[in-house]
């Protein structure tokens, strides 16, 4: 077998048909990381008949004088069940990159080891063979993260668009989407000028965004594989709905008031008090709608950036303005994005969530939000380091250089 550098055209053609395909293993993503001072190359393994049987986009970065490390996001495009293929590819990689003073190559393959069912992960023990293959070929398994400690999430929520129906979502999620629609929200397809709006929403709520939105758009827009969506309030529709709701609640309130006069029970009094609160909320909606209509300004309260690759759309960044939290714009945004792609793609990747499903998890709200769309939640195999130079790798670990480098977000 022969290992050599290949062109980005050869690589993209191989990658797009591979079972483990991901936009992280694409020439577009290479350009993204190139802006972050990573060098990169496309490596291919050819068999005796000169057929490409494995490949990877591999980034390298100097971490210390004369010492570099490598990174293959989402792992190599290879059949990990083929022990002999993995062994040969690994040995040739070690030989190739030892010449370049690379201490190790980090991988995080999209190999599913578990799936969420009934609030716990059912594990696929067939992947134990893959773990053994990796560990016996100089790959060191890193600590499994429950949260977002690694370069890419270990747990992902993916919605099957072929099964998307509003009625199939969790009740709380459905209710929030219904409420958001009554607030006059609209989904708007954006363009490069929308990036500033999305960035403002992100910054306003101090949301963490580890990607450069402009870089992503400029690179992925070359082949029309990126979209921007914004949510704004249609104040005319909002005001109409608020007035209709207010008038309906007035009728209820009058009814409860008469019931209290005739029969002042605790239940009747509570019903009247609840109706008073609902009336107040609708009154505030009318005031907000009237002002918004008068101001004649577009008010954007949520947005997202989505990368399309293969049959999947991945939400790589999203945010909503918490000033308008009662509009439930985040629920509206995500559901409308799903509807938008339903007839074009098969899956929506909601991006990472955590493996800690407890209520004390600091990311509990994030988990519950994504679970509300009834996604398939997968647990992946995690991170491995392929050790190429043991002495250099030990030095980087013992001096803390390694920990310092990967406490940063490289993606």
C-alpha positions as CSV (number, residue, x, y, z in Angstrom):
1,X,0.0,0.0,0.0
2,X,1.1,3.5,-0.7
3,X,0.5,6.7,1.4
4,X,0.8,10.0,-0.2
5,X,-0.5,13.6,-0.4
6,X,-3.5,14.0,-2.7
7,X,-5.2,17.0,-4.2
8,X,-8.2,18.7,-2.6
9,X,-10.3,17.6,-5.7
10,X,-9.4,13.9,-5.1
11,X,-10.0,14.2,-1.4
12,X,-13.4,16.0,-1.7
13,X,-14.6,13.4,-4.3
14,X,-13.6,10.5,-1.9
15,X,-14.9,12.3,1.2
16,X,-18.4,13.1,-0.1
17,X,-19.2,9.4,-0.7
18,X,-17.6,8.0,2.5
19,X,-19.9,6.7,5.3
20,X,-18.1,8.9,7.9
21,X,-18.4,12.0,5.8
22,X,-18.5,15.4,7.6
23,X,-18.0,19.0,6.6
24,X,-15.1,19.0,9.1
25,X,-13.4,16.6,6.6
26,X,-13.7,18.9,3.5
27,X,-11.5,21.4,1.6
28,X,-13.9,24.1,2.8
29,X,-13.0,23.4,6.4
30,X,-9.4,23.3,5.5
31,X,-9.6,26.9,4.5
32,X,-11.4,27.8,7.7
33,X,-8.6,26.3,9.8
34,X,-5.9,27.8,7.5
35,X,-7.1,31.2,8.7
36,X,-6.2,30.1,12.3
37,X,-2.6,29.5,11.4
38,X,-2.9,25.7,10.8
39,X,-1.0,24.1,8.0
40,X,-2.9,21.3,6.3
41,X,-2.7,18.5,3.7
42,X,-4.9,15.8,2.3
43,X,-3.4,12.3,2.8
44,X,-4.6,9.3,0.9
45,X,-3.9,5.6,1.2
46,X,-3.9,3.6,-2.1
47,X,-4.1,-0.2,-2.4
48,X,-2.1,-2.4,-4.7
49,X,-4.5,-1.6,-7.6
50,X,-3.9,2.2,-7.0
51,X,-7.5,2.6,-5.6
52,X,-7.9,5.2,-2.8
53,X,-9.1,3.2,0.2
54,X,-8.6,5.7,3.1
55,X,-8.0,9.4,3.4
56,X,-7.9,12.3,5.8
57,X,-7.6,16.1,6.0
58,X,-4.9,16.5,8.6
59,X,-3.9,19.9,10.2
60,X,-0.5,20.5,11.7
61,X,0.5,23.3,14.1
62,X,3.9,24.0,15.7
63,X,3.4,23.9,19.5
64,X,7.0,24.2,20.5
65,X,10.3,24.8,18.7
66,X,10.8,21.8,16.4
67,X,7.6,20.0,17.7
68,X,4.3,20.0,16.0
69,X,1.0,18.2,16.5
70,X,-1.6,17.0,14.0
71,X,-5.4,17.1,14.1
72,X,-7.9,15.2,12.0
73,X,-11.3,16.6,12.9
74,X,-14.0,13.8,13.0
75,X,-11.2,11.3,12.5
76,X,-9.9,9.6,9.4
77,X,-12.1,8.5,6.6
78,X,-11.4,4.8,6.9
79,X,-13.2,1.6,7.7
80,X,-12.3,1.3,11.4
81,X,-13.7,-2.3,11.4
82,X,-10.9,-3.4,9.0
83,X,-8.1,-4.1,11.5
84,X,-5.5,-4.6,8.8
85,X,-6.4,-1.5,6.9
86,X,-6.2,0.6,10.2
87,X,-2.9,-1.0,11.1
88,X,-1.3,-0.2,7.7
89,X,-2.7,3.3,7.5
90,X,-1.5,4.1,11.0
91,X,2.0,2.7,10.5
92,X,2.4,4.7,7.3
93,X,1.0,7.8,8.9
94,X,3.5,7.5,11.8
95,X,6.4,7.1,9.3
96,X,5.2,10.0,7.2
97,X,4.7,12.5,10.1
98,X,7.7,11.5,12.1
99,X,9.7,13.1,9.2
100,X,7.8,16.3,10.0
101,X,8.5,16.4,13.7
102,X,4.9,15.8,14.6
103,X,4.5,14.4,18.1
104,X,0.9,13.1,17.8
105,X,-2.3,13.3,15.7
106,X,-5.5,13.9,17.5
107,X,-8.7,12.3,16.2
108,X,-12.4,12.2,17.3
109,X,-14.1,9.9,14.9
110,X,-17.9,9.9,14.3
111,X,-18.2,6.3,15.5
112,X,-21.4,5.8,17.4
113,X,-21.0,3.9,20.7
114,X,-24.3,4.7,22.3
115,X,-27.8,6.1,21.7
116,X,-30.1,7.8,24.2
117,X,-33.2,5.8,25.1
118,X,-35.5,6.4,28.1
119,X,-33.2,8.9,29.6
120,X,-30.1,6.7,29.5
121,X,-27.6,5.7,26.9
122,X,-27.8,2.2,25.4
123,X,-24.3,1.2,24.3
124,X,-23.2,-0.6,21.2
125,X,-20.7,-3.2,22.3
126,X,-19.7,-4.0,18.7
127,X,-17.5,-0.9,18.9
128,X,-15.4,-2.5,21.6
129,X,-13.5,-4.2,18.7
130,X,-12.7,-0.8,17.2
131,X,-11.5,0.5,20.5
132,X,-9.2,-2.5,20.8
133,X,-7.9,-2.0,17.3
134,X,-7.0,1.7,18.1
135,X,-5.4,1.0,21.5
136,X,-3.2,-1.8,19.9
137,X,-2.0,0.6,17.2
138,X,-0.5,3.5,19.3
139,X,-3.7,5.4,19.9
140,X,-4.2,6.6,23.4
141,X,-7.8,7.1,24.6
142,X,-8.4,10.5,26.2
143,X,-10.7,11.1,29.1
144,X,-14.4,10.9,28.1
145,X,-16.0,14.3,28.5
146,X,-19.6,14.8,29.7
147,X,-19.7,18.4,28.8
148,X,-17.8,20.4,26.2
149,X,-14.2,19.9,27.2
150,X,-13.0,18.4,23.9
151,X,-12.4,19.9,20.5
152,X,-15.8,18.8,19.2
153,X,-18.8,17.6,21.2
154,X,-19.0,13.9,22.1
155,X,-22.8,13.9,22.2
156,X,-24.9,15.2,19.3
157,X,-28.7,15.7,18.8
158,X,-29.8,14.9,15.3
159,X,-33.4,15.3,14.0
160,X,-34.7,13.0,11.3
161,X,-36.5,15.5,8.9
162,X,-38.4,12.6,7.3
163,X,-40.3,12.2,10.6
164,X,-40.7,15.9,11.4
165,X,-44.2,16.8,12.5
166,X,-45.1,19.5,15.0
167,X,-47.4,17.1,16.8
168,X,-44.5,14.8,17.5
169,X,-42.5,17.3,19.5
170,X,-42.6,17.4,23.2
171,X,-45.6,19.2,24.6
172,X,-43.7,22.1,26.1
173,X,-41.8,22.6,22.9
174,X,-45.0,22.5,20.8
175,X,-46.7,25.1,23.1
176,X,-43.7,27.5,22.9
177,X,-43.8,27.3,19.1
178,X,-47.5,28.0,19.0
179,X,-47.0,31.0,21.3
180,X,-44.2,32.3,19.2
181,X,-46.3,32.2,16.1
182,X,-48.9,34.3,17.8
183,X,-46.2,36.8,18.6
184,X,-46.0,37.6,14.9
185,X,-42.5,36.1,14.4
186,X,-41.1,35.6,10.9
187,X,-38.2,33.6,9.6
188,X,-36.1,35.5,7.1
189,X,-33.4,34.1,4.9
190,X,-30.3,36.2,5.3
191,X,-27.1,37.0,3.3
192,X,-23.6,38.2,4.1
193,X,-25.1,41.5,5.4
194,X,-27.0,39.5,8.0
195,X,-23.8,38.4,9.8
196,X,-23.5,41.7,11.7
197,X,-27.1,41.2,12.9
198,X,-26.4,37.7,14.2
199,X,-23.2,38.8,15.8
200,X,-25.0,41.6,17.6
201,X,-27.5,39.1,19.0
202,X,-24.7,36.8,20.1
203,X,-22.7,39.6,21.8
204,X,-25.8,41.2,23.4
205,X,-26.4,38.1,25.5
206,X,-22.7,37.3,25.9
207,X,-23.2,34.0,24.1
208,X,-20.0,32.1,23.4
209,X,-19.3,31.6,19.7
210,X,-16.1,29.8,18.8
211,X,-16.3,30.3,15.1
212,X,-15.6,33.3,12.8
213,X,-18.9,33.8,11.1
214,X,-17.4,35.8,8.2
215,X,-14.8,33.1,7.5
216,X,-17.5,30.4,7.5
217,X,-19.8,32.4,5.2
218,X,-17.0,33.4,2.7
219,X,-15.7,29.8,2.5
220,X,-18.9,27.7,2.4
221,X,-20.8,30.2,0.3
222,X,-18.4,29.4,-2.6
223,X,-20.5,26.2,-3.3
224,X,-23.8,27.4,-1.8
225,X,-23.4,25.2,1.3
226,X,-24.2,27.8,4.0
227,X,-27.3,29.7,5.0
228,X,-28.1,32.4,7.5
229,X,-31.5,32.8,9.1
230,X,-32.9,35.6,11.2
231,X,-36.1,35.9,13.2
232,X,-37.9,39.2,13.3
233,X,-41.2,40.5,14.7
234,X,-43.9,41.4,12.3
235,X,-45.6,44.0,14.5
236,X,-48.7,44.3,12.4
237,X,-49.4,40.6,12.7
238,X,-48.3,40.7,16.4
239,X,-50.8,43.5,17.1
240,X,-53.7,41.8,15.3
241,X,-53.1,38.6,17.2
242,X,-52.7,40.4,20.6
243,X,-56.0,42.3,20.1
244,X,-57.9,39.1,19.2
245,X,-56.4,37.3,22.2
246,X,-57.2,40.2,24.5
247,X,-60.9,40.3,23.3
248,X,-61.3,36.6,23.9
249,X,-59.8,36.8,27.3
250,X,-62.0,39.7,28.2
251,X,-65.0,37.4,27.6
252,X,-63.5,34.8,29.9
253,X,-62.6,37.3,32.5
254,X,-66.2,38.7,32.6
255,X,-67.5,35.1,32.9
256,X,-65.2,34.4,35.8
257,X,-66.2,37.6,37.5
258,X,-69.9,36.7,37.3
259,X,-69.1,33.3,38.7
260,X,-67.4,34.8,41.7
261,X,-70.4,37.0,42.4
262,X,-72.7,34.0,42.3
263,X,-70.3,31.4,43.8
264,X,-67.1,32.8,45.4
265,X,-65.3,29.5,45.7
266,X,-61.5,29.2,45.8
267,X,-61.4,27.7,42.3
268,X,-63.5,30.5,40.8
269,X,-61.4,33.1,42.5
270,X,-58.1,31.5,41.3
271,X,-59.5,31.3,37.7
272,X,-60.4,35.0,37.8
273,X,-56.9,35.9,39.1
274,X,-55.2,33.8,36.4
275,X,-57.4,35.5,33.8
276,X,-56.3,38.9,35.2
277,X,-52.7,37.9,34.7
278,X,-53.3,36.7,31.1
279,X,-55.2,40.0,30.3
280,X,-52.2,42.0,31.6
281,X,-49.9,40.0,29.4
282,X,-52.0,40.6,26.3
283,X,-52.3,44.3,27.2
284,X,-48.5,44.5,27.3
285,X,-48.4,42.8,24.0
286,X,-50.8,45.4,22.5
287,X,-48.6,48.2,23.9
288,X,-45.5,46.6,22.5
289,X,-47.1,45.9,19.1
290,X,-48.4,49.5,18.9
291,X,-45.0,50.9,19.7
292,X,-43.2,48.6,17.3
293,X,-45.6,49.4,14.5
294,X,-45.2,53.1,15.1
295,X,-41.4,52.9,15.1
296,X,-41.4,51.2,11.7
297,X,-38.1,49.3,12.5
298,X,-37.2,45.7,11.8
299,X,-36.5,44.1,15.2
300,X,-34.4,40.9,14.9
301,X,-34.5,38.7,18.0
302,X,-32.8,35.5,16.9
303,X,-30.6,34.0,14.3
304,X,-28.5,31.1,13.1
305,X,-25.8,30.0,10.7
306,X,-26.2,26.6,9.1
307,X,-23.7,24.5,7.1
308,X,-25.0,22.0,4.5
309,X,-23.0,18.9,3.7
310,X,-24.3,15.7,2.1
311,X,-27.8,15.1,3.4
312,X,-27.3,17.0,6.7
313,X,-27.6,20.6,7.8
314,X,-25.6,21.5,10.9
315,X,-26.5,24.5,13.0
316,X,-23.0,25.8,13.7
317,X,-24.1,29.0,15.5
318,X,-27.3,30.3,16.9
319,X,-28.5,32.9,19.4
320,X,-31.6,34.7,20.6
321,X,-32.2,38.0,22.3
322,X,-33.1,37.3,25.9
323,X,-34.8,40.7,26.2
324,X,-37.6,39.1,24.1
325,X,-37.5,35.7,25.9
326,X,-41.3,35.6,26.2
327,X,-41.5,35.4,22.4
328,X,-39.8,32.0,22.5
329,X,-37.8,33.0,19.4
330,X,-35.3,30.2,19.9
331,X,-38.0,27.5,19.6
332,X,-39.5,29.2,16.6
333,X,-36.1,29.6,14.9
334,X,-35.1,26.0,15.2
335,X,-38.4,24.6,14.2
336,X,-38.7,26.8,11.1
337,X,-35.2,25.9,10.0
338,X,-36.2,22.3,10.2
339,X,-39.3,23.0,8.1
340,X,-37.1,24.9,5.6
341,X,-34.9,21.9,4.9
342,X,-37.5,19.2,5.3
343,X,-37.9,18.7,1.5
344,X,-34.2,19.2,0.7
345,X,-32.2,17.2,3.3
346,X,-32.7,14.2,5.6
347,X,-31.2,15.4,8.9
348,X,-30.6,18.5,11.0
349,X,-27.7,18.3,13.4
350,X,-28.6,20.5,16.4
351,X,-24.9,20.3,17.4
352,X,-23.6,19.4,20.8
353,X,-25.3,18.6,24.0
354,X,-24.0,17.0,27.2
355,X,-24.0,13.5,28.4
356,X,-25.1,14.6,31.9
357,X,-28.8,14.3,31.9
358,X,-29.3,15.3,35.6
359,X,-31.2,18.3,36.7
360,X,-28.1,19.7,38.4
361,X,-26.2,19.8,35.1
362,X,-25.3,23.5,34.4
363,X,-26.3,22.7,30.8
364,X,-29.6,21.2,31.8
365,X,-31.6,23.9,30.0
366,X,-29.6,23.4,26.8
367,X,-30.2,19.7,26.9
368,X,-34.0,20.0,27.5
369,X,-34.3,22.6,24.7
370,X,-32.8,20.2,22.2
371,X,-34.5,17.1,23.5
372,X,-37.8,18.9,23.0
373,X,-37.5,18.4,19.3
374,X,-37.3,14.6,19.8
375,X,-33.9,14.1,18.2
376,X,-31.8,11.0,18.0
377,X,-29.0,11.6,20.6
378,X,-25.8,9.8,19.8
379,X,-22.7,9.3,22.0
380,X,-19.5,9.1,20.0
381,X,-16.3,7.2,20.7
382,X,-14.4,10.3,21.9
383,X,-10.9,11.6,21.4
384,X,-7.7,9.6,20.7
385,X,-4.2,10.7,20.3
386,X,-2.1,8.7,17.8
387,X,1.4,8.8,19.3
388,X,4.1,9.4,16.8
389,X,7.0,10.5,19.0
390,X,6.6,9.2,22.6
391,X,9.4,11.4,24.0
392,X,8.0,14.6,22.5
393,X,4.5,13.6,23.5
394,X,5.6,13.0,27.1
395,X,7.4,16.3,27.2
396,X,4.4,18.2,26.0
397,X,2.2,16.6,28.7
398,X,4.6,17.0,31.6
399,X,5.3,20.6,30.9
400,X,1.6,21.5,30.6
401,X,2.1,22.7,27.0
402,X,-0.5,20.2,25.8
403,X,-3.1,21.1,28.4
404,X,-2.7,24.8,27.6
405,X,-3.1,24.3,23.9
406,X,-6.3,22.2,24.1
407,X,-8.0,24.4,26.7
408,X,-8.5,26.7,23.7
409,X,-11.2,26.0,21.1
410,X,-9.5,25.1,17.8
411,X,-12.7,24.6,15.7
